Amino acid sequence: MTPEFIIDLGREAVMTALIVAGPLLLSGLVVGLIVSILQATTQIQEATLSFVPKILAVMLAALLTAPWMITVLSDFAARLLGNLASAIS
């Protein structure tokens, strides 16, 4: 197991995690921005008002992208386990 292999494996793991988490984080960001603009224009400064729409948006995004996320993660796991024999020797 060479240092280059470990670095490449770590890079691929981080990129996979970012790709999988991207839609969830982006939906929370967009809804949070919309709610913040709405709060600023209406001058309603209720702290709990921003949490519920964000939670709902992230849950909806998770439900819609779950099959894709499972495919990406299972492909990564298959590549990882496929290269396990070469990593050990």
ChimeraX commands (.cxc) that place a marker at each C-alpha (Angstrom):
marker #1 position 0.00,0.00,0.00 radius 0.5
marker #1 position 1.73,3.12,-1.25 radius 0.5
marker #1 position 1.21,6.64,0.05 radius 0.5
marker #1 position -0.11,7.66,-3.37 radius 0.5
marker #1 position -2.80,4.98,-3.15 radius 0.5
marker #1 position -3.88,6.16,0.30 radius 0.5
marker #1 position -3.99,9.80,-0.79 radius 0.5
marker #1 position -6.00,8.90,-3.89 radius 0.5
marker #1 position -8.39,6.80,-1.81 radius 0.5
marker #1 position -8.86,9.64,0.68 radius 0.5
marker #1 position -9.44,12.14,-2.10 radius 0.5
marker #1 position -12.01,9.89,-3.73 radius 0.5
marker #1 position -13.78,9.34,-0.39 radius 0.5
marker #1 position -13.97,13.08,0.29 radius 0.5
marker #1 position -15.21,13.82,-3.23 radius 0.5
marker #1 position -17.86,11.11,-2.95 radius 0.5
marker #1 position -19.02,12.52,0.39 radius 0.5
marker #1 position -19.23,16.03,-1.07 radius 0.5
marker #1 position -21.12,14.84,-4.15 radius 0.5
marker #1 position -23.63,12.89,-2.06 radius 0.5
marker #1 position -24.15,15.71,0.47 radius 0.5
marker #1 position -24.34,18.41,-2.21 radius 0.5
marker #1 position -28.05,18.27,-3.04 radius 0.5
marker #1 position -29.04,18.27,0.63 radius 0.5
marker #1 position -26.78,21.17,1.51 radius 0.5
marker #1 position -27.81,23.14,-1.56 radius 0.5
marker #1 position -31.52,22.75,-0.85 radius 0.5
marker #1 position -31.02,23.88,2.74 radius 0.5
marker #1 position -28.97,26.85,1.54 radius 0.5
marker #1 position -31.55,27.97,-1.03 radius 0.5
marker #1 position -34.50,27.64,1.34 radius 0.5
marker #1 position -32.56,29.39,4.12 radius 0.5
marker #1 position -31.73,32.26,1.81 radius 0.5
marker #1 position -35.34,32.61,0.68 radius 0.5
marker #1 position -36.62,32.53,4.27 radius 0.5
marker #1 position -33.99,35.09,5.32 radius 0.5
marker #1 position -35.00,37.45,2.52 radius 0.5
marker #1 position -38.66,37.01,3.48 radius 0.5
marker #1 position -37.85,37.70,7.13 radius 0.5
marker #1 position -35.88,40.80,6.22 radius 0.5
marker #1 position -38.62,42.22,4.02 radius 0.5
marker #1 position -41.45,41.53,6.46 radius 0.5
marker #1 position -39.33,42.32,9.55 radius 0.5
marker #1 position -40.44,39.10,11.25 radius 0.5
marker #1 position -37.49,38.03,13.37 radius 0.5
marker #1 position -38.72,34.68,14.63 radius 0.5
marker #1 position -35.79,32.29,15.00 radius 0.5
marker #1 position -37.82,29.10,14.65 radius 0.5
marker #1 position -39.33,30.27,11.37 radius 0.5
marker #1 position -36.15,29.47,9.49 radius 0.5
marker #1 position -35.64,25.96,10.85 radius 0.5
marker #1 position -38.87,24.24,9.81 radius 0.5
marker #1 position -38.71,25.10,6.07 radius 0.5
marker #1 position -35.03,24.11,5.96 radius 0.5
marker #1 position -35.71,20.78,7.64 radius 0.5
marker #1 position -38.59,20.09,5.28 radius 0.5
marker #1 position -36.52,21.03,2.23 radius 0.5
marker #1 position -33.61,18.81,3.27 radius 0.5
marker #1 position -35.98,15.91,3.98 radius 0.5
marker #1 position -37.67,16.36,0.59 radius 0.5
marker #1 position -34.30,16.54,-1.16 radius 0.5
marker #1 position -33.20,13.39,0.67 radius 0.5
marker #1 position -36.32,11.55,-0.43 radius 0.5
marker #1 position -35.96,12.67,-4.04 radius 0.5
marker #1 position -32.23,11.97,-4.35 radius 0.5
marker #1 position -32.02,8.83,-2.19 radius 0.5
marker #1 position -31.83,6.37,-5.13 radius 0.5
marker #1 position -29.07,8.40,-6.76 radius 0.5
marker #1 position -27.15,8.73,-3.47 radius 0.5
marker #1 position -27.37,4.98,-2.86 radius 0.5
marker #1 position -26.07,4.32,-6.38 radius 0.5
marker #1 position -23.11,6.68,-5.92 radius 0.5
marker #1 position -22.22,5.21,-2.53 radius 0.5
marker #1 position -22.58,1.60,-3.67 radius 0.5
marker #1 position -20.38,2.30,-6.72 radius 0.5
marker #1 position -17.75,3.78,-4.42 radius 0.5
marker #1 position -17.98,0.78,-2.09 radius 0.5
marker #1 position -17.70,-1.63,-5.03 radius 0.5
marker #1 position -14.58,0.16,-6.31 radius 0.5
marker #1 position -13.13,0.19,-2.80 radius 0.5
marker #1 position -13.74,-3.51,-2.22 radius 0.5
marker #1 position -12.58,-4.35,-5.74 radius 0.5
marker #1 position -9.24,-2.67,-5.10 radius 0.5
marker #1 position -8.87,-4.22,-1.65 radius 0.5
marker #1 position -6.85,-7.18,-2.89 radius 0.5
marker #1 position -4.32,-4.94,-4.62 radius 0.5
marker #1 position -4.11,-2.66,-1.59 radius 0.5
marker #1 position -3.23,-5.47,0.79 radius 0.5
marker #1 position -0.35,-6.87,-1.25 radius 0.5
marker link #1:1,2 radius 0.2
marker link #1:2,3 radius 0.2
marker link #1:3,4 radius 0.2
marker link #1:4,5 radius 0.2
marker link #1:5,6 radius 0.2
marker link #1:6,7 radius 0.2
marker link #1:7,8 radius 0.2
marker link #1:8,9 radius 0.2
marker link #1:9,10 radius 0.2
marker link #1:10,11 radius 0.2
marker link #1:11,12 radius 0.2
marker link #1:12,13 radius 0.2
marker link #1:13,14 radius 0.2
marker link #1:14,15 radius 0.2
marker link #1:15,16 radius 0.2
marker link #1:16,17 radius 0.2
marker link #1:17,18 radius 0.2
marker link #1:18,19 radius 0.2
marker link #1:19,20 radius 0.2
marker link #1:20,21 radius 0.2
marker link #1:21,22 radius 0.2
marker link #1:22,23 radius 0.2
marker link #1:23,24 radius 0.2
marker link #1:24,25 radius 0.2
marker link #1:25,26 radius 0.2
marker link #1:26,27 radius 0.2
marker link #1:27,28 radius 0.2
marker link #1:28,29 radius 0.2
marker link #1:29,30 radius 0.2
marker link #1:30,31 radius 0.2
marker link #1:31,32 radius 0.2
marker link #1:32,33 radius 0.2
marker link #1:33,34 radius 0.2
marker link #1:34,35 radius 0.2
marker link #1:35,36 radius 0.2
marker link #1:36,37 radius 0.2
marker link #1:37,38 radius 0.2
marker link #1:38,39 radius 0.2
marker link #1:39,40 radius 0.2
marker link #1:40,41 radius 0.2
marker link #1:41,42 radius 0.2
marker link #1:42,43 radius 0.2
marker link #1:43,44 radius 0.2
marker link #1:44,45 radius 0.2
marker link #1:45,46 radius 0.2
marker link #1:46,47 radius 0.2
marker link #1:47,48 radius 0.2
marker link #1:48,49 radius 0.2
marker link #1:49,50 radius 0.2
marker link #1:50,51 radius 0.2
marker link #1:51,52 radius 0.2
marker link #1:52,53 radius 0.2
marker link #1:53,54 radius 0.2
marker link #1:54,55 radius 0.2
marker link #1:55,56 radius 0.2
marker link #1:56,57 radius 0.2
marker link #1:57,58 radius 0.2
marker link #1:58,59 radius 0.2
marker link #1:59,60 radius 0.2
marker link #1:60,61 radius 0.2
marker link #1:61,62 radius 0.2
marker link #1:62,63 radius 0.2
marker link #1:63,64 radius 0.2
marker link #1:64,65 radius 0.2
marker link #1:65,66 radius 0.2
marker link #1:66,67 radius 0.2
marker link #1:67,68 radius 0.2
marker link #1:68,69 radius 0.2
marker link #1:69,70 radius 0.2
marker link #1:70,71 radius 0.2
marker link #1:71,72 radius 0.2
marker link #1:72,73 radius 0.2
marker link #1:73,74 radius 0.2
marker link #1:74,75 radius 0.2
marker link #1:75,76 radius 0.2
marker link #1:76,77 radius 0.2
marker link #1:77,78 radius 0.2
marker link #1:78,79 radius 0.2
marker link #1:79,80 radius 0.2
marker link #1:80,81 radius 0.2
marker link #1:81,82 radius 0.2
marker link #1:82,83 radius 0.2
marker link #1:83,84 radius 0.2
marker link #1:84,85 radius 0.2
marker link #1:85,86 radius 0.2
marker link #1:86,87 radius 0.2
marker link #1:87,88 radius 0.2
marker link #1:88,89 radius 0.2
view
